C-alpha cells in the first residue's frame, strides 16, 4: 500500500468527519517520529457510531458497526469501512482525549491531517496493550523521553506496566 494513498484517504475521511476525529494508529505513530509500515487507517472520534455512519454514508462511503463485549473488556464499538483498497477503523475515545491538543500536520503533498496528541496516542496504545502497540510506545518513548515517567504511570493504571517495561528494556527496540 502506498503511503500517499493512505494519506489521501486519511485526509478525505478527516475532511468528511471534521474536528470530531483524530488520526491514531500506525500513521499517527509515523507522524510522531517512528516511521513504520501500515496498511490501514485508524481514527478516534467523539461522534456516536450511528452519527459516523450517517456522515460517511452521505459521502457515499459504506461502513459497518461491530460491537464488542464491554463486560469482557472489549471496545464498545468499531466503525469499519473502506475507500477503494484502503480500509479504516474508527473507535470511541477509550481514554480521555484532549481534542484541543490535536496536531494538524501538512504533508509535502499539501494534504492536512489531524493527529491525536502524543500523550493521548501513548495512552490509547497502552489501553490496547498489544505487542505492536507496546512496541510503538517503547520506540516513541525513546524519541520522546520526557514522557517516559508519565507513560509508566499510565501503564500501571492500565495494568500493563510489566509488559511496557520489558519493551523499554528490549535491545531490539530502536
Backbone bond lengths (Angstrom), bond angles and torsions (degrees), N, CA, C in turn:
res aa  C-N    CA-C-N  psi(-1)  N-CA   C-N-CA  omega(-1)  CA-C   N-CA-C  phi
1 X - - - 1.456 - - 1.535 108.01 -
2 X 1.294 116.77 129.02 1.458 122.66 178.79 1.526 110.11 -73.05
3 X 1.332 117.03 136.32 1.463 119.92 179.82 1.529 111.34 -65.51
4 X 1.345 117.75 -31.14 1.465 120.17 176.68 1.521 111.12 -62.90
5 X 1.335 116.20 -39.23 1.462 120.24 179.11 1.531 110.38 -64.82
6 X 1.327 116.23 -43.71 1.470 120.35 177.03 1.527 110.53 -60.69
7 X 1.317 116.47 -45.96 1.465 120.62 -179.48 1.526 111.30 -62.91
8 X 1.326 116.78 -40.89 1.473 119.95 178.75 1.524 111.34 -62.61
9 X 1.321 116.75 -44.58 1.462 120.07 179.56 1.523 110.12 -67.28
10 X 1.333 117.22 -42.21 1.469 120.18 178.05 1.525 110.81 -59.61
11 X 1.332 116.54 -42.44 1.470 120.19 178.60 1.522 110.78 -65.03
12 X 1.320 116.99 -40.78 1.476 119.84 178.93 1.528 110.68 -62.39
13 X 1.332 116.33 -46.31 1.463 119.86 179.98 1.529 111.27 -63.95
14 X 1.337 116.53 -40.69 1.460 120.41 177.58 1.520 110.62 -61.04
15 X 1.325 117.21 -41.77 1.467 119.48 -179.36 1.530 111.56 -68.56
16 X 1.324 117.54 -31.01 1.465 121.09 179.35 1.529 110.79 -74.50
17 X 1.324 116.22 -46.93 1.468 120.39 -174.63 1.522 111.40 -81.02
18 X 1.318 117.43 -33.62 1.455 120.82 177.37 1.523 113.65 88.44
19 X 1.319 115.19 -158.38 1.460 121.49 -173.40 1.524 114.20 -74.62
20 X 1.316 116.68 0.92 1.463 118.61 178.79 1.525 111.75 -94.90
21 X 1.328 115.06 24.23 1.462 120.36 172.68 1.517 108.79 -149.42
22 X 1.320 114.85 154.27 1.464 121.64 175.99 1.520 108.64 -141.57
23 X 1.310 114.78 149.08 1.450 122.41 179.07 1.524 110.17 -71.46
24 X 1.326 115.36 135.90 1.465 122.39 173.37 1.523 106.44 -132.06
25 X 1.302 119.11 -167.44 1.465 121.31 175.02 1.520 112.98 76.25
26 X 1.329 114.42 -159.30 1.471 121.46 -173.61 1.511 114.74 -58.19
27 X 1.336 117.73 -40.09 1.468 119.26 179.16 1.523 111.53 -66.28
28 X 1.327 117.11 -38.11 1.466 120.18 178.32 1.530 110.23 -68.21
29 X 1.323 116.49 -40.35 1.468 120.19 177.17 1.528 109.34 -59.06
30 X 1.336 116.63 -43.53 1.467 120.29 177.85 1.521 111.55 -62.15
31 X 1.319 116.63 -41.78 1.468 120.33 -179.63 1.525 111.43 -63.32
32 X 1.328 116.97 -30.70 1.461 120.67 179.99 1.527 112.37 -88.90
33 X 1.336 118.52 8.43 1.458 119.90 168.46 1.504 117.50 117.34
34 X 1.321 119.51 -5.37 1.461 120.93 178.38 1.526 108.00 -115.25
35 X 1.319 115.70 93.45 1.459 121.03 -177.69 1.523 108.76 -70.68
36 X 1.317 114.75 123.63 1.458 118.99 177.15 1.525 109.68 -146.76
37 X 1.309 114.11 156.05 1.462 119.96 -178.76 1.525 110.84 -70.71
38 X 1.312 116.09 143.30 1.454 122.47 172.83 1.521 107.50 -151.93
39 X 1.309 115.89 153.32 1.454 119.69 -178.68 1.512 112.73 -120.23
40 X 1.329 116.42 4.70 1.461 119.46 178.96 1.517 109.77 -141.28
41 X 1.319 115.29 178.38 1.460 120.99 -177.41 1.519 107.49 -125.47
42 X 1.321 115.48 135.28 1.459 121.35 -179.48 1.522 109.36 -122.44
43 X 1.340 114.81 136.35 1.456 121.90 177.42 1.517 109.88 -128.74
44 X 1.321 115.46 157.39 1.452 123.11 166.38 1.521 105.51 -115.76
45 X 1.346 116.14 140.38 1.461 119.20 -177.17 1.514 111.04 -140.42
46 X 1.326 114.77 146.14 1.465 120.86 175.95 1.526 111.83 -85.44
47 X 1.333 117.48 -6.92 1.462 121.10 178.11 1.527 110.29 -76.22
48 X 1.306 115.59 153.83 1.458 121.21 173.59 1.534 108.30 -74.97
49 X 1.338 118.11 155.94 1.467 119.83 -176.65 1.526 113.66 -58.39
50 X 1.318 117.72 -39.36 1.465 119.98 178.56 1.513 112.24 -64.08
51 X 1.339 116.54 -38.24 1.469 120.58 177.00 1.531 110.39 -63.88
52 X 1.331 116.16 -42.49 1.462 120.27 178.30 1.527 110.42 -61.00
53 X 1.322 116.11 -45.28 1.463 119.38 178.61 1.517 111.06 -59.83
54 X 1.332 117.74 -43.29 1.466 120.78 -179.81 1.521 111.48 -61.76
55 X 1.329 116.30 -47.26 1.470 121.32 -178.23 1.530 110.24 -62.61
56 X 1.316 116.55 -44.57 1.463 120.16 -178.38 1.532 111.54 -72.31
57 X 1.307 117.06 -34.48 1.464 120.83 177.20 1.528 111.29 -62.55
58 X 1.332 116.41 -39.16 1.469 120.21 176.92 1.522 111.33 -60.03
59 X 1.325 116.49 -27.92 1.470 121.61 178.85 1.534 111.67 -93.54
60 X 1.343 116.09 13.47 1.467 121.49 177.62 1.533 112.80 68.32
61 X 1.330 116.81 29.14 1.462 120.69 178.26 1.522 107.78 -111.29
62 X 1.335 115.75 116.63 1.461 121.28 -179.93 1.534 109.61 -79.77
63 X 1.323 115.70 136.91 1.458 120.96 178.59 1.520 110.05 -134.03
64 X 1.302 114.46 167.06 1.456 122.63 177.72 1.524 107.45 -136.76
65 X 1.319 116.61 137.62 1.462 120.94 176.70 1.528 107.90 -99.00
66 X 1.314 115.43 127.93 1.469 120.77 173.49 1.517 107.28 -114.56
67 X 1.304 115.82 127.65 1.459 121.32 -178.19 1.524 109.72 -102.13
68 X 1.338 114.92 140.72 1.451 120.51 179.13 1.514 111.31 -103.41
69 X 1.290 115.46 169.12 1.460 122.91 177.19 1.524 107.82 -89.71
70 X 1.331 115.78 95.70 1.466 119.53 -175.86 1.520 112.21 -65.19
71 X 1.329 117.50 -27.31 1.471 119.90 177.53 1.527 111.14 -66.53
72 X 1.331 116.07 -25.20 1.466 120.98 178.05 1.533 111.45 -93.75
73 X 1.339 116.72 5.80 1.458 120.27 178.41 1.518 114.76 91.64
74 X 1.334 117.18 5.27 1.462 120.35 179.73 1.531 111.51 -71.69
75 X 1.315 114.92 163.20 1.456 121.97 170.42 1.523 106.80 -65.81
76 X 1.352 118.47 136.40 1.466 119.11 -177.44 1.528 113.55 -60.22
77 X 1.327 117.05 -36.66 1.461 120.95 179.31 1.516 109.88 -160.71
78 X 1.312 114.62 156.64 1.459 123.16 173.21 1.521 106.93 -139.45
79 X 1.318 116.69 131.03 1.459 121.10 173.41 1.523 106.29 -94.91
80 X 1.334 115.74 120.10 1.465 122.39 179.52 1.519 109.17 -107.70
81 X 1.319 115.70 144.54 1.454 120.37 175.57 1.508 110.37 -165.65
82 X 1.319 115.18 -177.36 1.461 119.53 175.46 1.522 109.05 -151.05
83 X 1.306 113.72 151.41 1.456 122.57 173.19 1.521 104.46 -123.92
84 X 1.323 115.64 109.73 1.459 119.28 -173.19 1.518 108.93 62.21
85 X 1.315 116.46 -126.88 1.468 121.61 -179.73 1.521 112.95 -90.97
86 X 1.321 117.07 -0.83 1.463 121.01 -175.58 1.524 110.42 -96.96
87 X 1.332 116.25 119.59 1.461 119.62 177.45 1.531 109.37 -91.91
88 X 1.332 114.20 154.07 1.457 119.64 178.67 1.522 110.11 -142.00
89 X 1.324 114.56 157.88 1.447 123.17 175.45 1.521 108.11 -133.60
90 X 1.322 114.99 143.89 1.463 120.83 175.13 1.518 106.30 -127.47
91 X 1.337 115.84 128.52 1.459 120.44 -179.16 1.527 109.62 -119.39
92 X 1.335 116.21 162.40 1.467 119.49 174.43 1.526 109.46 -76.64
93 X 1.322 117.42 165.41 1.471 119.33 176.59 1.529 110.15 -69.66
94 X 1.309 116.62 108.95 1.464 122.20 -178.02 1.515 112.21 -85.24
95 X 1.310 115.78 -12.04 1.464 124.22 172.30 1.527 104.91 -135.23
96 X 1.325 117.83 159.76 1.475 117.75 176.90 1.533 110.54 -59.84
97 X 1.314 115.89 132.29 1.469 122.01 -178.36 1.525 109.28 -111.34
98 X 1.322 116.07 131.16 1.473 121.66 174.48 1.528 106.82 -88.52
99 X 1.332 116.19 82.65 1.459 121.58 -175.27 1.523 111.75 -56.20
100 X 1.330 116.47 -34.79 1.468 120.42 -177.94 1.527 112.25 -69.98
101 X 1.333 117.78 -15.39 1.463 121.62 179.27 1.525 113.09 -94.26
102 X 1.324 116.65 -0.46 1.466 118.81 178.18 1.528 109.01 -56.63
103 X 1.299 115.44 145.54 1.459 122.14 -175.77 1.522 109.10 -104.95
104 X 1.307 115.70 135.27 1.465 120.26 174.24 1.524 107.31 -97.61
105 X 1.311 114.27 124.47 1.457 121.20 -178.28 1.518 108.17 -116.35
106 X 1.326 115.83 130.07 1.457 120.36 175.25 1.519 108.17 -103.96
107 X 1.316 115.19 119.50 1.466 120.89 179.87 1.523 110.02 -77.07
108 X 1.339 117.53 161.81 1.469 120.00 179.16 1.527 113.68 -53.65
109 X 1.326 116.07 -28.23 1.468 119.99 179.97 1.528 112.00 -77.14
110 X 1.351 116.58 -4.87 1.456 120.48 -179.37 1.519 113.41 94.49
111 X 1.320 117.33 -5.48 1.457 121.91 178.74 1.525 109.26 -71.35
112 X 1.328 115.91 133.90 1.463 120.58 178.40 1.523 109.51 -106.73
113 X 1.324 115.81 131.84 1.454 122.37 178.05 1.521 109.68 -123.11
114 X 1.312 115.91 144.85 1.470 122.51 175.15 1.527 106.46 -101.58
115 X 1.337 116.14 120.03 1.458 122.09 -173.43 1.518 109.43 -119.79
116 X 1.317 115.71 137.27 1.448 121.30 -179.80 1.535 109.95 -59.50
117 X 1.320 116.23 146.66 1.465 123.26 176.34 1.533 109.76 -54.56
118 X 1.320 117.24 147.63 1.463 121.20 -176.30 1.525 112.28 -59.25
119 X 1.316 118.61 -42.41 1.465 120.38 178.51 1.522 111.00 -60.52
120 X 1.326 116.49 -42.55 1.461 120.35 178.72 1.526 111.13 -66.03
121 X 1.328 117.23 -39.15 1.465 120.80 178.24 1.528 109.78 -61.81
122 X 1.315 116.56 -45.02 1.463 120.15 179.80 1.526 110.40 -62.32
123 X 1.326 117.65 -43.67 1.467 120.14 179.49 1.531 111.33 -65.30
124 X 1.329 117.83 -38.83 1.470 119.97 175.60 1.528 111.37 -63.21
125 X 1.320 116.52 -42.88 1.462 120.87 178.96 1.531 110.83 -64.50
126 X 1.328 116.60 -39.64 1.464 119.72 177.39 1.523 111.16 -67.59
127 X 1.311 117.06 -35.25 1.473 120.97 177.63 1.526 110.00 -64.36
128 X 1.339 117.09 -39.85 1.470 121.20 178.11 1.529 110.38 -69.70
129 X 1.330 116.30 -42.99 1.469 124.84 172.81 1.525 115.67 57.12
130 X 1.332 117.72 24.53 1.462 120.13 172.61 1.523 109.93 -77.76
131 X 1.319 116.83 167.28 1.469 120.60 -178.75 1.527 111.20 -57.87
132 X 1.349 118.03 -45.89 1.470 121.18 179.95 1.534 110.14 -64.23
133 X 1.338 116.64 -38.75 1.461 120.78 -179.67 1.531 111.06 -63.68
134 X 1.325 116.52 -46.31 1.464 120.25 -178.93 1.524 111.32 -69.41
135 X 1.323 117.20 -34.92 1.471 121.27 173.74 1.526 109.03 -59.92
136 X 1.343 116.39 -48.59 1.466 120.65 178.64 1.521 111.26 -56.34
137 X 1.331 116.59 -45.84 1.467 120.54 -179.40 1.525 110.10 -61.79
138 X 1.320 116.91 -45.85 1.472 120.08 -178.86 1.525 111.33 -60.29
139 X 1.323 117.03 -44.16 1.463 120.32 179.86 1.531 110.31 -66.03
140 X 1.325 116.99 -43.98 1.470 119.79 178.71 1.522 111.10 -62.39
141 X 1.323 117.64 -37.56 1.468 120.37 179.75 1.527 111.94 -70.02
142 X 1.311 117.06 -27.20 1.473 119.14 174.22 1.533 109.84 -67.14
143 X 1.339 116.09 -32.66 1.462 120.63 -179.98 1.523 112.48 -88.09
144 X 1.318 116.98 -22.89 1.470 122.16 -177.70 1.534 108.40 -128.92
145 X 1.334 114.89 64.37 1.465 121.53 -174.00 1.526 113.20 -58.52
146 X 1.323 117.24 -23.15 1.464 120.24 -179.88 1.529 112.60 -63.22
147 X 1.325 117.49 -16.51 1.472 121.43 179.96 1.525 113.22 -100.49
148 X 1.311 116.62 0.08 1.470 120.36 -173.74 1.525 113.00 -59.28
149 X 1.308 118.79 -49.70 1.474 120.42 -177.75 1.521 111.46 -67.31
150 X 1.338 117.06 -38.97 1.469 119.67 175.02 1.524 110.14 -60.06
151 X 1.325 116.55 -45.09 1.462 120.96 -178.71 1.521 111.01 -63.14
152 X 1.303 117.57 -38.82 1.467 120.01 178.64 1.525 110.05 -65.69
153 X 1.337 117.38 -36.78 1.465 120.59 175.78 1.527 111.56 -66.05
154 X 1.334 116.81 -43.44 1.473 120.69 177.80 1.530 109.97 -62.17
155 X 1.339 116.15 -40.69 1.463 120.23 179.56 1.530 110.59 -63.38
156 X 1.328 117.81 -38.95 1.470 120.09 176.27 1.523 110.32 -61.59
157 X 1.340 116.20 -45.63 1.469 120.74 179.70 1.524 111.54 -60.93
158 X 1.328 116.82 -35.49 1.468 121.68 -176.34 1.532 112.98 -92.54
159 X 1.321 116.79 0.37 1.460 120.32 175.64 1.516 115.80 77.93
160 X 1.325 117.75 23.12 1.470 119.12 179.90 1.535 112.09 -127.85
161 X 1.341 116.36 25.90 1.475 120.04 -176.99 1.525 112.08 -62.56
162 X 1.322 117.16 -42.83 1.465 120.11 -179.56 1.519 112.05 -61.36
163 X 1.337 115.28 -43.13 1.466 119.59 179.78 1.531 111.01 -66.30
164 X 1.335 116.75 -41.41 1.467 119.06 178.43 1.517 110.74 -63.96
165 X 1.320 117.39 -44.93 1.466 120.32 178.98 1.526 111.34 -58.25
166 X 1.331 116.27 -39.91 1.471 119.58 178.63 1.529 110.55 -61.60
167 X 1.325 117.27 -42.48 1.472 120.28 178.23 1.525 110.65 -68.24
168 X 1.313 117.80 -38.43 1.466 120.01 179.74 1.535 111.66 -64.45
169 X 1.328 116.90 -29.37 1.463 121.29 179.72 1.528 113.11 -91.22
170 X 1.323 117.11 -9.61 1.454 121.33 -176.72 1.532 110.72 -70.40
171 X 1.336 118.13 121.54 1.472 120.35 -178.20 1.543 113.92 -65.55
172 X 1.330 117.23 -17.09 1.478 120.32 178.96 1.523 112.40 -74.57
173 X 1.331 116.48 -18.12 1.470 120.08 -179.37 1.519 106.79 -78.93
174 X 1.335 115.44 114.67 1.455 120.61 -173.80 1.412 115.63 -84.05
